[in-house]
Amino acid sequence: MTYTLTDNNELRIDYAATTDKPTLINLSNHAYFNLAGGGDVLGHELWLNADRYTPADAQLIPTGEIAPVKATPLDFNQADPDRGARE
């Protein structure tokens, strides 16, 4: 995992993994950063380059389905600075 603060003041997190045998892997990060240093995060922008996600059941166990994010609350393919104010 590599954390980078870009020249545009963006926090970028890149993941990479190698194995010597076929391996299931799910790289994720559940850290939340308040880049303002305090207060709420409703004015933050989030962009995730992801077309699909894995839904979970009522016990939060992944179902194994690979579903499209388009038109779901998980669609962050475009940053929307007003999203937090609407939700």
N, CA, C and O of each residue as an XYZ file, in Angstrom:
348
protein
N       0.851     -1.149      0.000
C       0.000      0.000      0.000
C       0.904      1.220      0.000
O       1.863      1.316      0.766
N       0.564      2.153     -0.888
C       1.326      3.393     -0.972
C       0.377      4.567     -0.829
O      -0.599      4.681     -1.570
N       0.666      5.439      0.126
C      -0.086      6.669      0.307
C       0.677      7.797     -0.368
O       1.886      7.928     -0.181
N      -0.022      8.611     -1.152
C       0.605      9.737     -1.825
C      -0.275     10.967     -1.671
O      -1.487     10.895     -1.870
N       0.326     12.088     -1.321
C      -0.354     13.373     -1.353
C       0.098     14.053     -2.626
O       1.273     14.395     -2.764
N      -0.825     14.254     -3.567
C      -0.473     14.771     -4.883
C      -0.262     16.281     -4.842
O      -0.561     16.935     -3.843
N       0.254     16.819     -5.938
C       0.441     18.260     -6.062
C      -0.883     19.013     -6.046
O      -0.899     20.228     -5.846
N      -2.006     18.299     -6.257
C      -3.337     18.908     -6.217
C      -4.007     18.706     -4.858
O      -5.223     18.852     -4.736
N      -3.207     18.366     -3.828
C      -3.712     18.126     -2.469
C      -4.724     16.995     -2.411
O      -5.684     17.062     -1.644
N      -4.523     15.961     -3.210
C      -5.363     14.768     -3.196
C      -4.619     13.665     -2.457
O      -3.409     13.509     -2.620
N      -5.335     12.908     -1.652
C      -4.759     11.727     -1.017
C      -5.020     10.548     -1.927
O      -6.171     10.226     -2.222
N      -3.967      9.909     -2.369
C      -4.086      8.760     -3.263
C      -3.565      7.538     -2.534
O      -2.496      7.576     -1.925
N      -4.339      6.430     -2.598
C      -3.933      5.166     -1.980
C      -3.871      4.115     -3.084
O      -4.883      3.810     -3.714
N      -2.696      3.568     -3.312
C      -2.502      2.533     -4.326
C      -2.168      1.214     -3.639
O      -1.401      1.174     -2.676
N      -2.758      0.136     -4.153
C      -2.565     -1.193     -3.597
C      -1.857     -2.076     -4.616
O      -2.073     -1.942     -5.820
N      -1.021     -2.966     -4.135
C      -0.377     -3.954     -5.001
C      -0.101     -5.202     -4.166
O       0.144     -5.116     -2.963
N      -0.144     -6.350     -4.815
C       0.142     -7.607     -4.123
C       0.733     -8.594     -5.117
O       0.408     -8.565     -6.304
N       1.587     -9.451     -4.632
C       2.117    -10.542     -5.450
C       2.032    -11.827     -4.634
O       2.112    -11.807     -3.405
N       1.869    -12.933     -5.333
C       1.828    -14.241     -4.674
C       2.618    -15.230     -5.510
O       2.904    -14.979     -6.680
N       2.965    -16.344     -4.912
C       3.649    -17.388     -5.673
C       2.725    -18.555     -5.993
O       3.147    -19.544     -6.592
N       1.442    -18.431     -5.584
C       0.423    -19.431     -5.889
C      -0.895    -18.711     -6.114
O      -1.048    -17.579     -5.655
N      -1.863    -19.328     -6.810
C      -3.175    -18.690     -6.953
C      -3.749    -18.352     -5.572
O      -3.814    -19.203     -4.685
N      -4.159    -17.104     -5.416
C      -4.577    -16.611     -4.102
C      -5.766    -15.674     -4.240
O      -5.759    -14.777     -5.083
N      -6.784    -15.879     -3.417
C      -7.868    -14.915     -3.332
C      -7.383    -13.742     -2.494
O      -6.769    -13.928     -1.443
N      -7.662    -12.540     -2.964
C      -7.213    -11.368     -2.216
C      -8.243    -10.259     -2.353
O      -8.825    -10.062     -3.421
N      -8.458     -9.550     -1.282
C      -9.385     -8.426     -1.274
C      -8.700     -7.291     -0.534
O      -8.789     -7.191      0.690
N      -8.024     -6.444     -1.277
C      -7.326     -5.322     -0.669
C      -8.318     -4.205     -0.404
O      -9.035     -3.779     -1.310
N      -8.362     -3.738      0.807
C      -9.275     -2.642      1.131
C      -8.676     -1.809      2.250
O      -7.714     -2.204      2.909
N      -9.267     -0.666      2.439
C      -8.850      0.230      3.501
C     -10.121      0.814      4.093
O     -10.959      1.350      3.368
N     -10.266      0.713      5.389
C     -11.461      1.224      6.045
C     -11.156      2.438      6.914
O     -11.936      2.800      7.794
N     -10.008      3.062      6.652
C      -9.659      4.269      7.398
C     -10.452      5.452      6.864
O     -10.723      5.550      5.668
N     -10.812      6.333      7.759
C     -11.490      7.568      7.382
C     -10.628      8.720      7.853
O     -10.204      8.760      9.008
N     -10.374      9.648      6.963
C      -9.546     10.794      7.286
C     -10.387     12.057      7.175
O     -11.030     12.282      6.150
N     -10.389     12.867      8.196
C     -11.017     14.174      8.105
C      -9.923     15.138      7.694
O      -9.154     15.607      8.534
N      -9.850     15.432      6.421
C      -8.765     16.231      5.872
C      -8.843     17.689      6.296
O      -7.887     18.439      6.098
N      -9.960     18.102      6.873
C     -10.083     19.472      7.372
C      -9.483     19.606      8.770
O      -9.303     20.721      9.259
N      -9.173     18.489      9.414
C      -8.586     18.525     10.733
C      -9.591     18.568     11.867
O      -9.199     18.496     13.032
N     -10.871     18.684     11.564
C     -11.902     18.709     12.595
C     -13.256     18.951     11.969
O     -13.354     19.200     10.767
N     -14.310     18.881     12.779
C     -15.659     19.084     12.268
C     -16.156     17.869     11.504
O     -15.632     16.767     11.665
N     -17.189     18.077     10.654
C     -17.733     16.949      9.899
C     -17.038     16.811      8.547
O     -16.202     17.635      8.178
N     -17.397     15.757      7.818
C     -16.777     15.478      6.520
C     -17.752     15.687      5.366
O     -17.491     15.245      4.248
N     -18.872     16.356      5.629
C     -19.905     16.485      4.606
C     -19.445     17.289      3.399
O     -20.020     17.139      2.320
N     -18.441     18.127      3.538
C     -17.938     18.896      2.409
C     -16.819     18.216      1.639
O     -16.309     18.771      0.665
N     -16.431     17.018      2.065
C     -15.355     16.299      1.373
C     -15.875     15.693      0.074
O     -17.068     15.418     -0.058
N     -14.983     15.488     -0.875
C     -15.310     14.818     -2.130
C     -14.651     13.449     -2.145
O     -13.513     13.298     -1.700
N     -15.367     12.449     -2.657
C     -14.846     11.090     -2.770
C     -15.019     10.632     -4.197
O     -16.092     10.784     -4.780
N     -13.956     10.065     -4.769
C     -14.012      9.488     -6.111
C     -13.414      8.093     -6.026
O     -12.280      7.922     -5.578
N     -14.181      7.096     -6.457
C     -13.716      5.712     -6.507
C     -13.873      5.202     -7.924
O     -14.974      5.216     -8.474
N     -12.793      4.758     -8.514
C     -12.809      4.222     -9.870
C     -13.226      2.755     -9.803
O     -12.400      1.851     -9.927
N     -14.526      2.542     -9.604
C     -15.046      1.189     -9.454
C     -16.386      1.081    -10.162
O     -17.279      1.899     -9.938
N     -16.529      0.083    -11.010
C     -17.780     -0.147    -11.722
C     -18.676     -1.160    -11.025
O     -19.879     -1.208    -11.285
N     -18.105     -1.962    -10.151
C     -18.866     -3.042     -9.516
C     -18.486     -3.148     -8.043
O     -17.453     -2.634     -7.614
N     -19.335     -3.821     -7.284
C     -19.078     -4.076     -5.870
C     -19.664     -5.429     -5.507
O     -20.401     -6.024     -6.293
N     -19.339     -5.912     -4.319
C     -19.861     -7.189     -3.839
C     -20.890     -6.910     -2.755
O     -20.517     -6.514     -1.650
N     -22.177     -7.105     -3.038
C     -23.214     -6.889     -2.019
C     -23.041     -7.851     -0.845
O     -22.433     -8.915     -0.971
N     -23.592     -7.446      0.301
C     -23.560     -8.280      1.500
C     -24.997     -8.591      1.935
O     -25.939     -7.875      1.594
N     -25.133     -9.676      2.696
C     -26.458    -10.045      3.203
C     -26.740     -9.287      4.505
O     -25.983     -8.392      4.881
N     -27.821     -9.645      5.183
C     -28.235     -8.941      6.401
C     -27.202     -9.062      7.529
O     -27.170     -8.226      8.432
N     -26.368    -10.091      7.477
C     -25.316    -10.271      8.482
C     -23.988     -9.665      8.016
O     -22.951     -9.869      8.646
N     -24.030     -8.916      6.902
C     -22.861     -8.262      6.303
C     -21.834     -9.252      5.757
O     -20.643     -8.949      5.690
N     -22.304    -10.431      5.371
C     -21.456    -11.435      4.740
C     -21.578    -11.256      3.223
O     -22.693    -11.227      2.701
N     -20.461    -11.136      2.510
C     -20.550    -10.986      1.049
C     -21.329    -12.131      0.416
O     -21.142    -13.292      0.777
N     -22.205    -11.799     -0.531
C     -23.053    -12.802     -1.175
C     -22.338    -13.534     -2.298
O     -22.778    -14.606     -2.714
N     -21.248    -12.975     -2.793
C     -20.549    -13.562     -3.929
C     -20.968    -12.945     -5.247
O     -20.290    -13.120     -6.259
N     -22.080    -12.224     -5.246
C     -22.525    -11.522     -6.452
C     -21.577    -10.348     -6.724
O     -21.072     -9.717     -5.796
N     -21.351    -10.076     -7.974
C     -20.606     -8.893     -8.403
C     -21.616     -8.002     -9.108
O     -22.034     -8.300    -10.227
N     -22.009     -6.912     -8.463
C     -23.105     -6.072     -8.949
C     -22.580     -4.722     -9.438
O     -21.563     -4.241     -8.938
N     -23.250     -4.113    -10.396
C     -22.841     -2.780    -10.854
C     -23.147     -1.715     -9.794
O     -24.157     -1.803     -9.097
N     -22.279     -0.717     -9.678
C     -22.509      0.376     -8.732
C     -23.384      1.479     -9.318
O     -23.928      2.300     -8.579
N     -23.522      1.502    -10.647
C     -24.264      2.584    -11.301
C     -25.664      2.732    -10.710
O     -26.398      1.754    -10.566
N     -26.018      3.961    -10.372
C     -27.329      4.318     -9.827
C     -27.584      3.714     -8.447
O     -28.741      3.559     -8.055
N     -26.533      3.369     -7.704
C     -26.669      2.911     -6.320
C     -26.012      3.940     -5.407
O     -25.274      4.800     -5.888
N     -26.264      3.874     -4.102
C     -25.580      4.785     -3.176
C     -24.067      4.581     -3.144
O     -23.342      5.416     -2.603
N     -23.586      3.476     -3.719
C     -22.152      3.189     -3.735
C     -21.464      3.687     -4.996
O     -20.284      3.402     -5.199
N     -22.159      4.410     -5.834
C     -21.582      4.921     -7.087
C     -20.864      6.233     -6.815
O     -21.491      7.288     -6.715
N     -19.541      6.159     -6.695
C     -18.690      7.331     -6.486
C     -17.777      7.535     -7.693
O     -16.652      8.012     -7.542
N     -18.244      7.180     -8.878
C     -17.422      7.329    -10.076
C     -17.218      8.779    -10.482
O     -16.358      9.072    -11.313
N     -17.987      9.680     -9.915
C     -17.746     11.112    -10.097
C     -17.845     11.767     -8.735
O     -18.795     11.532     -7.988
N     -16.852     12.595     -8.414
C     -16.893     13.316     -7.149
C     -18.049     14.304     -7.181
O     -18.283     14.966     -8.192
N     -18.761     14.398     -6.080
C     -19.919     15.288     -5.983
C     -19.805     16.048     -4.665
O     -20.119     15.492     -3.613
N     -19.367     17.293     -4.696
C     -19.161     18.031     -3.445
C     -20.444     18.287     -2.662
O     -20.363     18.612     -1.478
N     -21.615     18.157     -3.262
C     -22.875     18.404     -2.565
C     -23.537     17.130     -2.057
O     -24.593     17.201     -1.429
N     -22.948     15.978     -2.311
C     -23.578     14.704     -1.970
C     -23.888     14.589     -0.477
O     -24.992     14.190     -0.108
N     -22.937     14.931      0.377
C     -23.148     14.810      1.822
C     -24.274     15.694      2.325
O     -24.977     15.328      3.266
N     -24.450     16.839      1.717
C     -25.514     17.745      2.136
C     -26.893     17.188      1.771
O     -27.884     17.512      2.425
N     -26.961     16.346      0.720
C     -28.239     15.791      0.275
C     -28.607     14.526      1.038
O     -29.789     14.195      1.139
N     -27.635     13.818      1.572
C     -27.912     12.520      2.187
C     -28.073     12.625      3.684
O     -28.311     11.619      4.352
